[in-house]
Amino acid sequence: MSRRAGALIDKGKFEEAGKILDQIIAKQEKRIASLARNHFNRAELYSLQFRRHDALPHYRKAAQYAPDNLFYRVSYSLS
């Protein structure tokens, strides 16, 4: 899709290219949200096993990938 957007840009079809790029961005943002959730869940699992040291990097990643998620940030700060 990126190549298609690039070809459209070369042809001066900016609106069409923008729509394609918006679709790409939306898909990537979903992956990042999923990755943050998985890191958080992994951290929670470590915490349930009383392995806070192992949980910390996963809490940190969850907070980095989803900085607007207050729950992730608070969990990271408390670990």
Summary of the structure (lengths in Angstrom):
residues: 79
radius of gyration: 18.2
end to end distance: 40.6
largest distance: 58.0
contacts: 211
relative contact order: 0.12
helix: 85%
strand: 0%
